[in-house]
């Protein structure tokens, strides 16, 4: 279970860094584009409509990328909350001399942890860790499944939903 917690924290931090970097880039680009729109409006050029349309389209794309990055950040915080709760429950189990060595108590803890996962890739990682695979193997499998899902869903015009 500790190996699972380590794998989740590692994955969460990696994804969180990617999301924060994308947010920074997106908001910088949005600020630059807003400034360009202000300058165009002040210049009163003949091709103002075309130029503002192109900038507005780029601005909209950056906003959507920022929302996606916020979704990843939300997943990060949810995952870390689950890890914290799981570690707390495990600590209580270890501290309970009556339950510490009972297989049923550990199975209940594992089922509770598994029931909190919202992504299939997390459940797959859980299954591999509990089957005795190493953290590195579980992370490799997780990244494979997560990247596959990302490739299948990004670049679409689907509605974006924050958690």
mmCIF file of the C-alpha atoms, coordinates in Angstrom:
data_MODEL
# 
_entry.id   MODEL 
# 
loop_
_atom_site.group_PDB 
_atom_site.id 
_atom_site.type_symbol 
_atom_site.label_atom_id 
_atom_site.label_alt_id 
_atom_site.label_comp_id 
_atom_site.label_asym_id 
_atom_site.label_entity_id 
_atom_site.label_seq_id 
_atom_site.pdbx_PDB_ins_code 
_atom_site.Cartn_x 
_atom_site.Cartn_y 
_atom_site.Cartn_z 
_atom_site.occupancy 
_atom_site.B_iso_or_equiv 
_atom_site.pdbx_formal_charge 
_atom_site.auth_seq_id 
_atom_site.auth_comp_id 
_atom_site.auth_asym_id 
_atom_site.auth_atom_id 
_atom_site.pdbx_PDB_model_num 
ATOM 1   C CA . UNK A 1 1   ? 0.000   0.000   0.000   1.00 0.00 ? 1   UNK A CA 1 
ATOM 2   C CA . UNK A 1 2   ? 2.900   2.346   0.646   1.00 0.00 ? 2   UNK A CA 1 
ATOM 3   C CA . UNK A 1 3   ? 4.238   1.570   -2.824  1.00 0.00 ? 3   UNK A CA 1 
ATOM 4   C CA . UNK A 1 4   ? 0.849   2.488   -4.266  1.00 0.00 ? 4   UNK A CA 1 
ATOM 5   C CA . UNK A 1 5   ? 0.859   5.786   -2.372  1.00 0.00 ? 5   UNK A CA 1 
ATOM 6   C CA . UNK A 1 6   ? 4.345   6.565   -3.650  1.00 0.00 ? 6   UNK A CA 1 
ATOM 7   C CA . UNK A 1 7   ? 3.311   5.804   -7.234  1.00 0.00 ? 7   UNK A CA 1 
ATOM 8   C CA . UNK A 1 8   ? 0.255   8.042   -6.934  1.00 0.00 ? 8   UNK A CA 1 
ATOM 9   C CA . UNK A 1 9   ? 2.205   10.930  -5.451  1.00 0.00 ? 9   UNK A CA 1 
ATOM 10  C CA . UNK A 1 10  ? 4.898   10.645  -8.141  1.00 0.00 ? 10  UNK A CA 1 
ATOM 11  C CA . UNK A 1 11  ? 2.318   10.583  -10.917 1.00 0.00 ? 11  UNK A CA 1 
ATOM 12  C CA . UNK A 1 12  ? 0.338   13.449  -9.415  1.00 0.00 ? 12  UNK A CA 1 
ATOM 13  C CA . UNK A 1 13  ? 3.343   15.682  -9.023  1.00 0.00 ? 13  UNK A CA 1 
ATOM 14  C CA . UNK A 1 14  ? 4.522   15.005  -12.575 1.00 0.00 ? 14  UNK A CA 1 
ATOM 15  C CA . UNK A 1 15  ? 1.104   15.769  -14.050 1.00 0.00 ? 15  UNK A CA 1 
ATOM 16  C CA . UNK A 1 16  ? 0.703   18.792  -11.797 1.00 0.00 ? 16  UNK A CA 1 
ATOM 17  C CA . UNK A 1 17  ? 3.951   20.309  -13.016 1.00 0.00 ? 17  UNK A CA 1 
ATOM 18  C CA . UNK A 1 18  ? 2.873   19.836  -16.631 1.00 0.00 ? 18  UNK A CA 1 
ATOM 19  C CA . UNK A 1 19  ? -0.482  21.481  -15.929 1.00 0.00 ? 19  UNK A CA 1 
ATOM 20  C CA . UNK A 1 20  ? 0.985   24.445  -14.098 1.00 0.00 ? 20  UNK A CA 1 
ATOM 21  C CA . UNK A 1 21  ? 3.512   25.002  -16.903 1.00 0.00 ? 21  UNK A CA 1 
ATOM 22  C CA . UNK A 1 22  ? 0.710   24.934  -19.476 1.00 0.00 ? 22  UNK A CA 1 
ATOM 23  C CA . UNK A 1 23  ? -1.384  27.322  -17.377 1.00 0.00 ? 23  UNK A CA 1 
ATOM 24  C CA . UNK A 1 24  ? 1.507   29.750  -17.148 1.00 0.00 ? 24  UNK A CA 1 
ATOM 25  C CA . UNK A 1 25  ? 2.085   29.636  -20.897 1.00 0.00 ? 25  UNK A CA 1 
ATOM 26  C CA . UNK A 1 26  ? -1.625  29.910  -21.696 1.00 0.00 ? 26  UNK A CA 1 
ATOM 27  C CA . UNK A 1 27  ? -2.249  32.874  -19.447 1.00 0.00 ? 27  UNK A CA 1 
ATOM 28  C CA . UNK A 1 28  ? 0.861   34.645  -20.724 1.00 0.00 ? 28  UNK A CA 1 
ATOM 29  C CA . UNK A 1 29  ? -0.349  34.155  -24.297 1.00 0.00 ? 29  UNK A CA 1 
ATOM 30  C CA . UNK A 1 30  ? -3.855  35.326  -23.370 1.00 0.00 ? 30  UNK A CA 1 
ATOM 31  C CA . UNK A 1 31  ? -2.440  38.465  -21.764 1.00 0.00 ? 31  UNK A CA 1 
ATOM 32  C CA . UNK A 1 32  ? -0.311  39.148  -24.846 1.00 0.00 ? 32  UNK A CA 1 
ATOM 33  C CA . UNK A 1 33  ? -3.301  38.641  -27.147 1.00 0.00 ? 33  UNK A CA 1 
ATOM 34  C CA . UNK A 1 34  ? -5.460  40.922  -25.029 1.00 0.00 ? 34  UNK A CA 1 
ATOM 35  C CA . UNK A 1 35  ? -2.788  43.580  -25.300 1.00 0.00 ? 35  UNK A CA 1 
ATOM 36  C CA . UNK A 1 36  ? -2.655  43.089  -29.084 1.00 0.00 ? 36  UNK A CA 1 
ATOM 37  C CA . UNK A 1 37  ? -6.444  43.528  -29.292 1.00 0.00 ? 37  UNK A CA 1 
ATOM 38  C CA . UNK A 1 38  ? -6.217  46.776  -27.341 1.00 0.00 ? 38  UNK A CA 1 
ATOM 39  C CA . UNK A 1 39  ? -3.458  48.033  -29.638 1.00 0.00 ? 39  UNK A CA 1 
ATOM 40  C CA . UNK A 1 40  ? -5.417  47.060  -32.763 1.00 0.00 ? 40  UNK A CA 1 
ATOM 41  C CA . UNK A 1 41  ? -8.530  48.809  -31.535 1.00 0.00 ? 41  UNK A CA 1 
ATOM 42  C CA . UNK A 1 42  ? -6.505  51.938  -30.827 1.00 0.00 ? 42  UNK A CA 1 
ATOM 43  C CA . UNK A 1 43  ? -4.819  51.892  -34.254 1.00 0.00 ? 43  UNK A CA 1 
ATOM 44  C CA . UNK A 1 44  ? -8.108  51.847  -36.242 1.00 0.00 ? 44  UNK A CA 1 
ATOM 45  C CA . UNK A 1 45  ? -6.528  49.935  -39.153 1.00 0.00 ? 45  UNK A CA 1 
ATOM 46  C CA . UNK A 1 46  ? -8.546  49.008  -42.239 1.00 0.00 ? 46  UNK A CA 1 
ATOM 47  C CA . UNK A 1 47  ? -8.085  45.249  -41.757 1.00 0.00 ? 47  UNK A CA 1 
ATOM 48  C CA . UNK A 1 48  ? -9.060  45.480  -38.115 1.00 0.00 ? 48  UNK A CA 1 
ATOM 49  C CA . UNK A 1 49  ? -11.871 42.927  -38.400 1.00 0.00 ? 49  UNK A CA 1 
ATOM 50  C CA . UNK A 1 50  ? -9.649  40.200  -39.873 1.00 0.00 ? 50  UNK A CA 1 
ATOM 51  C CA . UNK A 1 51  ? -6.847  40.792  -37.394 1.00 0.00 ? 51  UNK A CA 1 
ATOM 52  C CA . UNK A 1 52  ? -9.117  40.901  -34.355 1.00 0.00 ? 52  UNK A CA 1 
ATOM 53  C CA . UNK A 1 53  ? -10.903 37.750  -35.531 1.00 0.00 ? 53  UNK A CA 1 
ATOM 54  C CA . UNK A 1 54  ? -7.615  35.856  -35.800 1.00 0.00 ? 54  UNK A CA 1 
ATOM 55  C CA . UNK A 1 55  ? -6.457  37.061  -32.393 1.00 0.00 ? 55  UNK A CA 1 
ATOM 56  C CA . UNK A 1 56  ? -9.821  36.249  -30.801 1.00 0.00 ? 56  UNK A CA 1 
ATOM 57  C CA . UNK A 1 57  ? -9.673  32.712  -32.247 1.00 0.00 ? 57  UNK A CA 1 
ATOM 58  C CA . UNK A 1 58  ? -6.178  32.189  -30.844 1.00 0.00 ? 58  UNK A CA 1 
ATOM 59  C CA . UNK A 1 59  ? -7.287  33.615  -27.503 1.00 0.00 ? 59  UNK A CA 1 
ATOM 60  C CA . UNK A 1 60  ? -10.239 31.185  -27.385 1.00 0.00 ? 60  UNK A CA 1 
ATOM 61  C CA . UNK A 1 61  ? -7.909  28.238  -28.079 1.00 0.00 ? 61  UNK A CA 1 
ATOM 62  C CA . UNK A 1 62  ? -5.580  29.297  -25.277 1.00 0.00 ? 62  UNK A CA 1 
ATOM 63  C CA . UNK A 1 63  ? -8.516  29.641  -22.881 1.00 0.00 ? 63  UNK A CA 1 
ATOM 64  C CA . UNK A 1 64  ? -9.623  26.092  -23.693 1.00 0.00 ? 64  UNK A CA 1 
ATOM 65  C CA . UNK A 1 65  ? -6.080  24.786  -23.122 1.00 0.00 ? 65  UNK A CA 1 
ATOM 66  C CA . UNK A 1 66  ? -6.004  26.611  -19.782 1.00 0.00 ? 66  UNK A CA 1 
ATOM 67  C CA . UNK A 1 67  ? -9.291  24.977  -18.749 1.00 0.00 ? 67  UNK A CA 1 
ATOM 68  C CA . UNK A 1 68  ? -7.861  21.553  -19.618 1.00 0.00 ? 68  UNK A CA 1 
ATOM 69  C CA . UNK A 1 69  ? -4.799  22.334  -17.514 1.00 0.00 ? 69  UNK A CA 1 
ATOM 70  C CA . UNK A 1 70  ? -7.080  23.325  -14.621 1.00 0.00 ? 70  UNK A CA 1 
ATOM 71  C CA . UNK A 1 71  ? -8.772  19.925  -14.951 1.00 0.00 ? 71  UNK A CA 1 
ATOM 72  C CA . UNK A 1 72  ? -5.412  18.218  -14.513 1.00 0.00 ? 72  UNK A CA 1 
ATOM 73  C CA . UNK A 1 73  ? -4.704  20.330  -11.468 1.00 0.00 ? 73  UNK A CA 1 
ATOM 74  C CA . UNK A 1 74  ? -8.084  19.363  -10.037 1.00 0.00 ? 74  UNK A CA 1 
ATOM 75  C CA . UNK A 1 75  ? -7.236  15.692  -10.581 1.00 0.00 ? 75  UNK A CA 1 
ATOM 76  C CA . UNK A 1 76  ? -3.922  16.247  -8.833  1.00 0.00 ? 76  UNK A CA 1 
ATOM 77  C CA . UNK A 1 77  ? -5.548  17.685  -5.742  1.00 0.00 ? 77  UNK A CA 1 
ATOM 78  C CA . UNK A 1 78  ? -8.207  14.951  -5.673  1.00 0.00 ? 78  UNK A CA 1 
ATOM 79  C CA . UNK A 1 79  ? -5.570  12.246  -5.994  1.00 0.00 ? 79  UNK A CA 1 
ATOM 80  C CA . UNK A 1 80  ? -3.412  13.711  -3.239  1.00 0.00 ? 80  UNK A CA 1 
ATOM 81  C CA . UNK A 1 81  ? -6.471  14.010  -0.986  1.00 0.00 ? 81  UNK A CA 1 
ATOM 82  C CA . UNK A 1 82  ? -7.201  10.313  -1.599  1.00 0.00 ? 82  UNK A CA 1 
ATOM 83  C CA . UNK A 1 83  ? -3.598  9.393   -0.845  1.00 0.00 ? 83  UNK A CA 1 
ATOM 84  C CA . UNK A 1 84  ? -3.699  11.357  2.388   1.00 0.00 ? 84  UNK A CA 1 
ATOM 85  C CA . UNK A 1 85  ? -6.956  9.726   3.433   1.00 0.00 ? 85  UNK A CA 1 
ATOM 86  C CA . UNK A 1 86  ? -5.639  6.277   2.530   1.00 0.00 ? 86  UNK A CA 1 
ATOM 87  C CA . UNK A 1 87  ? -2.434  6.772   4.476   1.00 0.00 ? 87  UNK A CA 1 
ATOM 88  C CA . UNK A 1 88  ? -4.435  7.991   7.462   1.00 0.00 ? 88  UNK A CA 1 
ATOM 89  C CA . UNK A 1 89  ? -6.691  4.911   7.334   1.00 0.00 ? 89  UNK A CA 1 
ATOM 90  C CA . UNK A 1 90  ? -3.659  2.669   6.992   1.00 0.00 ? 90  UNK A CA 1 
ATOM 91  C CA . UNK A 1 91  ? -2.038  4.367   9.977   1.00 0.00 ? 91  UNK A CA 1 
ATOM 92  C CA . UNK A 1 92  ? -5.141  3.714   12.074  1.00 0.00 ? 92  UNK A CA 1 
ATOM 93  C CA . UNK A 1 93  ? -5.131  0.076   10.986  1.00 0.00 ? 93  UNK A CA 1 
ATOM 94  C CA . UNK A 1 94  ? -1.457  -0.356  11.835  1.00 0.00 ? 94  UNK A CA 1 
ATOM 95  C CA . UNK A 1 95  ? -2.050  1.350   15.180  1.00 0.00 ? 95  UNK A CA 1 
ATOM 96  C CA . UNK A 1 96  ? -4.926  -0.976  16.075  1.00 0.00 ? 96  UNK A CA 1 
ATOM 97  C CA . UNK A 1 97  ? -3.357  -4.047  17.674  1.00 0.00 ? 97  UNK A CA 1 
ATOM 98  C CA . UNK A 1 98  ? -6.596  -6.035  17.307  1.00 0.00 ? 98  UNK A CA 1 
ATOM 99  C CA . UNK A 1 99  ? -6.952  -5.410  13.555  1.00 0.00 ? 99  UNK A CA 1 
ATOM 100 C CA . UNK A 1 100 ? -3.320  -5.046  12.441  1.00 0.00 ? 100 UNK A CA 1 
ATOM 101 C CA . UNK A 1 101 ? -2.817  -8.701  11.477  1.00 0.00 ? 101 UNK A CA 1 
ATOM 102 C CA . UNK A 1 102 ? -6.308  -9.483  10.182  1.00 0.00 ? 102 UNK A CA 1 
ATOM 103 C CA . UNK A 1 103 ? -6.432  -10.077 6.437   1.00 0.00 ? 103 UNK A CA 1 
ATOM 104 C CA . UNK A 1 104 ? -10.061 -8.973  6.295   1.00 0.00 ? 104 UNK A CA 1 
ATOM 105 C CA . UNK A 1 105 ? -9.191  -5.544  7.720   1.00 0.00 ? 105 UNK A CA 1 
ATOM 106 C CA . UNK A 1 106 ? -6.481  -5.066  5.065   1.00 0.00 ? 106 UNK A CA 1 
ATOM 107 C CA . UNK A 1 107 ? -8.818  -6.252  2.296   1.00 0.00 ? 107 UNK A CA 1 
ATOM 108 C CA . UNK A 1 108 ? -11.448 -3.746  3.465   1.00 0.00 ? 108 UNK A CA 1 
ATOM 109 C CA . UNK A 1 109 ? -8.839  -0.983  3.393   1.00 0.00 ? 109 UNK A CA 1 
ATOM 110 C CA . UNK A 1 110 ? -7.773  -1.942  -0.133  1.00 0.00 ? 110 UNK A CA 1 
ATOM 111 C CA . UNK A 1 111 ? -11.368 -2.022  -1.371  1.00 0.00 ? 111 UNK A CA 1 
ATOM 112 C CA . UNK A 1 112 ? -12.037 1.379   0.177   1.00 0.00 ? 112 UNK A CA 1 
ATOM 113 C CA . UNK A 1 113 ? -8.966  2.832   -1.528  1.00 0.00 ? 113 UNK A CA 1 
ATOM 114 C CA . UNK A 1 114 ? -9.879  1.262   -4.866  1.00 0.00 ? 114 UNK A CA 1 
ATOM 115 C CA . UNK A 1 115 ? -13.450 2.577   -4.660  1.00 0.00 ? 115 UNK A CA 1 
ATOM 116 C CA . UNK A 1 116 ? -12.160 6.180   -4.541  1.00 0.00 ? 116 UNK A CA 1 
ATOM 117 C CA . UNK A 1 117 ? -10.505 6.024   -7.959  1.00 0.00 ? 117 UNK A CA 1 
ATOM 118 C CA . UNK A 1 118 ? -12.192 7.982   -10.724 1.00 0.00 ? 118 UNK A CA 1 
ATOM 119 C CA . UNK A 1 119 ? -9.898  7.037   -13.616 1.00 0.00 ? 119 UNK A CA 1 
ATOM 120 C CA . UNK A 1 120 ? -9.486  3.595   -15.165 1.00 0.00 ? 120 UNK A CA 1 
ATOM 121 C CA . UNK A 1 121 ? -5.717  4.103   -15.345 1.00 0.00 ? 121 UNK A CA 1 
ATOM 122 C CA . UNK A 1 122 ? -5.633  4.492   -11.548 1.00 0.00 ? 122 UNK A CA 1 
ATOM 123 C CA . UNK A 1 123 ? -7.570  1.267   -11.043 1.00 0.00 ? 123 UNK A CA 1 
ATOM 124 C CA . UNK A 1 124 ? -5.184  -0.549  -13.373 1.00 0.00 ? 124 UNK A CA 1 
ATOM 125 C CA . UNK A 1 125 ? -2.186  0.799   -11.441 1.00 0.00 ? 125 UNK A CA 1 
ATOM 126 C CA . UNK A 1 126 ? -3.835  -0.313  -8.188  1.00 0.00 ? 126 UNK A CA 1 
ATOM 127 C CA . UNK A 1 127 ? -4.358  -3.835  -9.536  1.00 0.00 ? 127 UNK A CA 1 
ATOM 128 C CA . UNK A 1 128 ? -0.712  -4.112  -10.614 1.00 0.00 ? 128 UNK A CA 1 
ATOM 129 C CA . UNK A 1 129 ? 0.650   -2.902  -7.280  1.00 0.00 ? 129 UNK A CA 1 
ATOM 130 C CA . UNK A 1 130 ? -1.617  -5.246  -5.293  1.00 0.00 ? 130 UNK A CA 1 
ATOM 131 C CA . UNK A 1 131 ? -0.584  -8.105  -7.606  1.00 0.00 ? 131 UNK A CA 1 
ATOM 132 C CA . UNK A 1 132 ? 3.029   -7.575  -6.538  1.00 0.00 ? 132 UNK A CA 1 
ATOM 133 C CA . UNK A 1 133 ? 4.448   -5.565  -9.440  1.00 0.00 ? 133 UNK A CA 1 
ATOM 134 C CA . UNK A 1 134 ? 7.058   -2.903  -8.757  1.00 0.00 ? 134 UNK A CA 1 
ATOM 135 C CA . UNK A 1 135 ? 6.282   0.809   -8.556  1.00 0.00 ? 135 UNK A CA 1 
ATOM 136 C CA . UNK A 1 136 ? 8.221   1.348   -11.807 1.00 0.00 ? 136 UNK A CA 1 
ATOM 137 C CA . UNK A 1 137 ? 6.140   -1.290  -13.629 1.00 0.00 ? 137 UNK A CA 1 
ATOM 138 C CA . UNK A 1 138 ? 2.876   0.122   -12.304 1.00 0.00 ? 138 UNK A CA 1 
ATOM 139 C CA . UNK A 1 139 ? 3.878   3.654   -13.320 1.00 0.00 ? 139 UNK A CA 1 
ATOM 140 C CA . UNK A 1 140 ? 4.806   2.478   -16.809 1.00 0.00 ? 140 UNK A CA 1 
ATOM 141 C CA . UNK A 1 141 ? 1.416   0.803   -17.210 1.00 0.00 ? 141 UNK A CA 1 
ATOM 142 C CA . UNK A 1 142 ? -0.365  3.841   -15.763 1.00 0.00 ? 142 UNK A CA 1 
ATOM 143 C CA . UNK A 1 143 ? 1.402   6.242   -18.131 1.00 0.00 ? 143 UNK A CA 1 
ATOM 144 C CA . UNK A 1 144 ? 0.646   3.986   -21.090 1.00 0.00 ? 144 UNK A CA 1 
ATOM 145 C CA . UNK A 1 145 ? -3.079  3.924   -20.306 1.00 0.00 ? 145 UNK A CA 1 
ATOM 146 C CA . UNK A 1 146 ? -3.243  7.594   -19.319 1.00 0.00 ? 146 UNK A CA 1 
ATOM 147 C CA . UNK A 1 147 ? -1.415  8.742   -22.459 1.00 0.00 ? 147 UNK A CA 1 
ATOM 148 C CA . UNK A 1 148 ? -3.675  6.552   -24.600 1.00 0.00 ? 148 UNK A CA 1 
ATOM 149 C CA . UNK A 1 149 ? -6.769  8.183   -23.057 1.00 0.00 ? 149 UNK A CA 1 
ATOM 150 C CA . UNK A 1 150 ? -5.240  11.635  -23.532 1.00 0.00 ? 150 UNK A CA 1 
ATOM 151 C CA . UNK A 1 151 ? -4.534  10.987  -27.215 1.00 0.00 ? 151 UNK A CA 1 
ATOM 152 C CA . UNK A 1 152 ? -8.092  9.774   -27.725 1.00 0.00 ? 152 UNK A CA 1 
ATOM 153 C CA . UNK A 1 153 ? -9.784  12.769  -26.086 1.00 0.00 ? 153 UNK A CA 1 
ATOM 154 C CA . UNK A 1 154 ? -7.641  15.860  -26.697 1.00 0.00 ? 154 UNK A CA 1 
ATOM 155 C CA . UNK A 1 155 ? -8.063  17.789  -29.882 1.00 0.00 ? 155 UNK A CA 1 
ATOM 156 C CA . UNK A 1 156 ? -11.828 17.319  -29.905 1.00 0.00 ? 156 UNK A CA 1 
ATOM 157 C CA . UNK A 1 157 ? -14.519 19.907  -29.598 1.00 0.00 ? 157 UNK A CA 1 
ATOM 158 C CA . UNK A 1 158 ? -16.162 18.073  -26.706 1.00 0.00 ? 158 UNK A CA 1 
ATOM 159 C CA . UNK A 1 159 ? -17.587 20.143  -23.889 1.00 0.00 ? 159 UNK A CA 1 
ATOM 160 C CA . UNK A 1 160 ? -15.125 20.745  -21.108 1.00 0.00 ? 160 UNK A CA 1 
ATOM 161 C CA . UNK A 1 161 ? -16.280 19.851  -17.630 1.00 0.00 ? 161 UNK A CA 1 
ATOM 162 C CA . UNK A 1 162 ? -14.510 20.908  -14.469 1.00 0.00 ? 162 UNK A CA 1 
ATOM 163 C CA . UNK A 1 163 ? -14.607 18.422  -11.598 1.00 0.00 ? 163 UNK A CA 1 
# 
